[in-house]
Amino acid sequence: HPSPPKKRHQVPNYPAACIKCGGVLSAPSGNFSSPNFPGPYPYETECTWLIVVAEGSSVLLSFSHFELEYHAACAYDYLQVYNGAARDRGNLLGTFCGHSTPPPFASAWHVMAVVFRSDRHVAKRGFAAAYRKDACGGQLTGLSGEITSPRYPESYPNDAECRWSIGAAGGPVTLVFADFQMEGGQGCGFDYVALFDGPTASAPRLGRYCGSARPPRTVSSTQHLLVLFKSDFNIVGRGFKAHFYSGVRSSWWGAGTRGLLGDGGARGGGQALRYQLMPPSALHGTAMGGNVVFSSIVSGTGGAGPRWPHGLIPTAFEPRLPAGAPKAGRTPCRDLSASAKASEFMTFAVFQDNYI
């Protein structure tokens, strides 16, 4: 038999317990790298980092070094970046291998997942990455996401200006406000949120809002929507929280939601429902049937209310690791591969009756 080809690097046989691999990164900023970096990474390794920053912020991710085994389809060793916690193609921002450094990424949520995998042949030096939170504005892409005013739910600052340019894949952008409280005034000339039917403020304006009345659900006519937030030099408010989705999602908002909500019986007005979604791609509107489980009513004001189904808006998202999953910096990569892949992260969502 011919002798096997020589490796470029000599890779030690790592004991499983000595490899730091993956975990949850919850600081406002930080760094992480492939196991053993800047030395060669071990074979047959899978690591998942779940980056979670403050709600209302996005994650900015960049790479200072990148060197993985090359394959035209990245079928051997690769790194994947996901928008959110779901290991789902709809959330995939990119798959990378070889020597070309990936571009910087900005998440559409306050959560981002990074997955690294190596096979049993050819080890390189791996990668080094840094992340930080970005609290105001940015370019947002993906099937869904969340934006808030700076410091939300605390009062936003004076003299602020934020622009979120939202780009959807394959359809219009739907924007729904979960909370809204700003300085009012005739014509909204002081503090306001303006929506534009395109990627810039030169596109047709869809609306300009201020005060305490929640803006209506807005659907763009293109694949882009610009959200502009401005405040003046005095008088502030709580601000806003809004969620965007790729597409109109009419089945979420009308009578077609009966199957999602369970029994369709009468509920008290203003009650909140908690759902467990696994994977979080269930939020994105396709193939929802088996992925959404009605859990329980977790709060409510009581009193007679309209019968479900009703228009719903998501009001909270909590990414969580499965029970017993290892923490960052303490996890052998083989253990993490077996017990806490990105597809096993859980996301909880709370939906509030919107009386649409």
VOGU-3710 file (C-alpha; in Angstrom, 3 decimals, decimal comma):
1> hpsppkkrhq> 0,000/0,000/0,000  1,310/3,480/-0,751  2,219/5,519/2,308  -0,288/8,232/3,260  0,551/11,832/2,318  2,413/13,849/4,902  0,604/16,525/6,830  1,781/20,096/6,569  1,623/20,409/10,359  2,303/17,850/13,028
11> vpnypaacik> -0,912/17,672/15,024  -0,647/16,297/18,553  -3,141/13,768/19,829  -5,041/16,070/22,185  -6,714/14,617/25,263  -10,389/15,489/24,935  -10,490/17,224/28,321  -7,794/19,794/27,482  -9,401/21,466/24,470  -11,309/24,721/24,944
21> cggvlsapsg> -14,027/24,705/22,349  -17,181/26,742/21,918  -19,611/28,007/24,510  -21,719/31,084/25,256  -20,031/34,499/24,950  -22,118/37,124/26,752  -19,696/40,014/27,373  -20,200/43,223/25,331  -17,033/42,367/23,400  -14,517/39,566/23,245
31> nfsspnfpgp> -12,234/37,294/21,262  -12,260/33,599/20,419  -10,316/31,253/18,186  -10,106/27,699/16,933  -8,698/25,152/19,410  -4,892/25,373/19,873  -4,613/28,573/17,821  -2,081/29,693/16,551  -1,056/26,054/16,368  -2,875/23,567/14,142
41> ypyetectwl> -6,403/22,703/15,197  -7,235/19,076/16,119  -8,933/16,627/13,797  -12,615/15,626/13,965  -13,648/18,646/15,984  -16,872/20,615/16,067  -17,258/23,789/18,126  -20,182/26,196/18,442  -19,913/29,684/19,895  -23,177/31,437/20,734
51> ivvaegssvl> -22,601/35,195/21,023  -25,297/37,010/23,020  -25,136/40,782/23,566  -27,652/43,183/25,103  -31,143/43,082/23,652  -31,562/45,780/21,051  -27,926/45,589/19,981  -26,488/43,712/17,048  -23,304/41,621/16,981  -20,362/42,837/14,904
61> lsfshfeley> -17,977/39,982/14,039  -14,562/40,254/12,368  -11,617/37,932/11,716  -7,930/38,779/12,186  -6,591/35,434/10,936  -8,132/32,656/8,864  -6,468/29,497/7,560  -8,489/26,310/7,054  -8,150/23,353/4,714  -9,391/24,392/1,275
71> haacaydylq> -12,122/22,695/-0,727  -14,168/24,277/-3,510  -17,416/23,524/-1,640  -15,891/23,779/1,877  -16,847/20,138/2,435  -13,942/19,198/4,747  -12,953/21,840/7,300  -15,149/24,940/7,472  -16,489/27,806/9,536  -20,123/28,925/9,394
81> vyngaardrg> -21,688/32,148/10,670  -25,397/32,249/11,542  -27,745/35,159/12,147  -29,297/34,133/15,469  -28,983/30,811/17,240  -30,570/28,550/14,641  -28,457/26,218/12,561  -30,738/26,740/9,600  -29,905/27,647/5,996  -32,241/30,614/6,163
91> nllgtfcghs> -30,072/32,069/8,940  -26,723/31,157/7,373  -24,628/34,251/6,629  -21,770/32,302/5,076  -19,605/29,154/4,970  -15,833/29,651/4,720  -12,649/27,638/4,254  -9,196/28,066/2,726  -7,040/31,166/3,244  -9,414/34,005/2,320
101> tpppfasawh> -10,452/35,940/5,419  -14,262/36,231/5,749  -15,729/39,742/5,617  -17,055/41,447/8,767  -20,613/40,504/9,743  -23,433/42,283/11,565  -26,293/40,224/12,989  -29,958/41,158/12,702  -30,522/40,018/16,292  -28,591/40,348/19,526
111> vmavvfrsdr> -27,516/36,744/18,934  -25,022/35,216/16,507  -23,754/31,628/16,211  -20,348/30,581/14,852  -19,689/26,920/14,019  -16,245/25,433/13,319  -15,754/21,893/12,033  -12,691/19,865/11,037  -12,487/16,403/9,504  -9,890/13,678/10,062
121> hvakrgfaaa> -7,335/14,916/7,509  -5,197/18,031/6,989  -5,018/20,513/9,855  -4,212/24,211/9,460  -3,693/27,053/11,928  -7,387/27,883/12,156  -8,849/31,302/12,885  -8,961/34,169/15,352  -12,074/36,337/15,661  -13,337/39,309/17,642
131> yrkdacggql> -16,865/40,515/18,316  -18,532/43,548/19,877  -22,028/44,894/20,236  -23,287/47,730/18,049  -26,201/49,597/19,584  -27,438/51,999/16,936  -28,221/51,446/13,282  -26,540/49,286/10,675  -27,103/47,067/7,656  -29,438/44,211/8,603
141> tglsgeitsp> -30,135/41,122/6,512  -31,842/37,808/7,142  -35,298/36,358/7,519  -36,106/38,210/10,725  -34,629/40,508/13,327  -35,177/43,083/16,029  -34,289/46,753/16,369  -34,652/49,133/19,307  -33,867/52,737/20,055  -30,579/53,345/21,915
151> rypesypnda> -30,649/52,329/25,611  -34,136/50,804/25,279  -36,133/50,320/27,511  -34,392/53,205/29,289  -34,822/56,697/27,854  -33,028/57,298/24,586  -30,353/60,039/24,467  -30,770/63,540/23,061  -29,378/64,428/19,635  -29,375/60,824/18,443
161> ecrwsigaag> -29,685/59,608/14,874  -29,792/55,934/13,875  -30,418/54,354/10,481  -31,255/50,692/10,012  -31,216/49,566/6,395  -33,068/46,234/6,295  -32,608/43,915/3,328  -34,827/40,854/2,920  -34,121/37,829/0,766  -36,756/37,157/-1,874
171> gpvtlvfadf> -39,611/39,371/-0,735  -40,796/42,562/0,943  -39,960/43,565/4,509  -42,671/43,563/7,192  -42,035/45,771/10,230  -44,116/45,489/13,428  -43,677/47,685/16,502  -43,934/45,939/19,860  -43,477/49,118/21,917  -43,417/52,832/21,069
181> qmeggqgcgf> -43,158/55,909/23,308  -41,457/59,107/22,132  -41,806/62,862/22,440  -44,904/63,957/20,555  -45,745/67,090/18,627  -47,686/68,194/15,583  -45,966/66,972/12,449  -43,498/64,905/14,519  -40,863/67,608/14,144  -38,905/66,848/17,330
191> dyvalfdgpt> -38,285/63,131/18,004  -39,550/60,649/15,438  -39,196/57,379/13,544  -39,473/57,585/9,754  -39,863/54,592/7,422  -38,726/54,594/3,791  -39,609/52,157/1,010  -36,023/51,397/0,032  -32,449/51,248/1,369  -31,932/55,030/1,728
201> asaprlgryc> -33,821/58,142/2,831  -34,228/59,163/-0,814  -36,798/56,358/-1,250  -40,539/57,118/-0,880  -41,488/57,743/2,737  -43,971/55,260/4,188  -44,642/57,089/7,441  -43,325/59,350/10,190  -44,287/58,601/13,791  -43,918/60,066/17,268
211> gsarpprtvs> -45,847/60,210/20,546  -47,192/57,130/22,301  -49,403/55,569/19,607  -47,812/52,441/18,192  -47,268/52,759/14,418  -49,210/50,395/12,162  -47,666/47,293/10,667  -45,701/48,381/7,601  -44,856/46,310/4,511  -42,347/47,565/1,960
221> stqhllvlfk> -42,934/47,194/-1,777  -39,284/46,282/-2,341  -36,752/44,016/-0,660  -35,468/46,965/1,385  -36,783/49,137/4,193  -34,988/52,018/5,918  -35,824/52,870/9,537  -34,635/56,328/10,626  -34,717/57,361/14,294  -33,963/60,947/15,341
231> sdfnivgrgf> -34,163/62,824/18,638  -33,659/66,538/19,294  -31,853/68,377/22,108  -34,450/67,932/24,883  -37,397/65,815/26,105  -36,891/62,104/25,652  -38,995/58,957/25,956  -38,693/55,216/26,367  -38,208/54,763/22,635  -39,278/51,748/20,644
241> kahfysgvrs> -38,831/48,072/19,952  -39,697/46,644/16,539  -39,401/43,319/14,741  -38,952/42,779/11,031  -39,657/39,752/8,862  -38,889/38,795/5,308  -42,232/38,679/3,464  -45,772/39,695/4,340  -46,517/36,652/6,570  -50,250/37,215/6,224
251> swwgagtrgl> -50,947/33,761/7,656  -49,384/34,872/10,945  -51,720/37,793/11,435  -55,182/36,594/10,405  -57,495/33,669/10,968  -54,907/31,254/9,649  -53,108/31,379/12,981  -55,674/29,185/14,762  -53,527/26,094/14,410  -50,545/27,948/15,838
261> lgdggarggg> -52,425/29,068/18,916  -53,842/25,725/19,934  -57,412/25,502/21,159  -58,710/28,850/19,841  -60,674/29,428/23,011  -61,441/32,701/24,750  -58,553/34,406/26,537  -58,407/37,478/28,730  -57,376/40,687/27,011  -53,696/41,552/27,089
271> qalryqlmpp> -52,489/38,098/28,039  -49,086/36,899/26,918  -48,398/33,445/25,564  -45,038/31,700/25,775  -43,952/29,389/22,988  -40,927/27,180/22,733  -39,409/27,148/19,270  -36,793/24,614/18,333  -35,180/25,418/16,033  -35,768/29,197/15,957
281> salhgtamgg> -36,401/28,936/12,200  -40,002/28,284/13,229  -40,263/32,043/13,651  -39,662/32,528/9,973  -43,053/31,364/8,800  -42,389/28,172/6,825  -43,197/24,663/8,015  -44,313/25,897/11,416  -46,532/22,955/12,300  -44,111/20,636/14,069
291> nvvfssivsg> -41,823/23,313/15,448  -44,183/25,330/17,636  -45,496/23,978/20,925  -48,054/25,881/22,991  -46,713/25,970/26,521  -48,719/28,188/28,841  -50,085/31,629/29,574  -47,393/33,363/31,603  -49,094/36,670/32,380  -52,358/38,492/31,828
301> tggagprwph> -54,622/41,282/32,900  -57,788/39,208/32,989  -61,204/40,338/31,866  -63,183/39,423/28,809  -61,185/39,440/25,620  -61,691/38,607/21,967  -61,392/35,019/20,868  -58,194/33,736/19,388  -56,774/33,760/16,832  -55,597/37,345/16,987
311> gliptafepr> -52,761/39,342/15,530  -49,636/38,601/17,498  -46,341/40,357/17,822  -43,227/38,869/19,436  -42,174/40,780/22,522  -39,176/38,845/23,859  -36,585/36,353/22,719  -34,346/34,396/25,067  -31,686/32,128/23,532  -30,772/29,355/25,937
321> lpagapkagr> -28,486/26,382/25,922  -29,958/22,953/26,656  -29,905/21,922/30,294  -26,476/20,672/31,287  -24,703/22,156/28,279  -21,088/23,157/28,963  -20,015/26,775/29,415  -17,490/28,764/27,427  -13,850/27,943/28,029  -14,517/24,712/29,905
331> tpcrdlsasa> -15,704/22,458/27,164  -13,775/19,717/25,385  -14,696/20,162/21,736  -15,713/16,522/21,391  -18,093/16,880/24,318  -19,558/20,067/22,868  -19,960/18,396/19,501  -21,992/15,664/21,129  -24,139/17,731/23,459  -24,551/21,316/22,307
341> kasefmtfav> -24,509/21,812/18,568  -26,063/25,002/17,248  -29,134/23,081/16,143  -29,784/22,195/19,787  -29,929/25,748/21,118  -33,390/26,681/22,319  -35,109/29,995/21,767  -38,126/31,108/23,771  -40,468/33,726/22,372  -43,282/35,595/24,072
351> fqdnyi> -46,151/36,799/21,891  -48,483/39,555/23,090  -52,087/40,065/21,996  -51,968/43,013/19,580  -55,729/43,346/18,901  -55,166/43,640/15,160
//
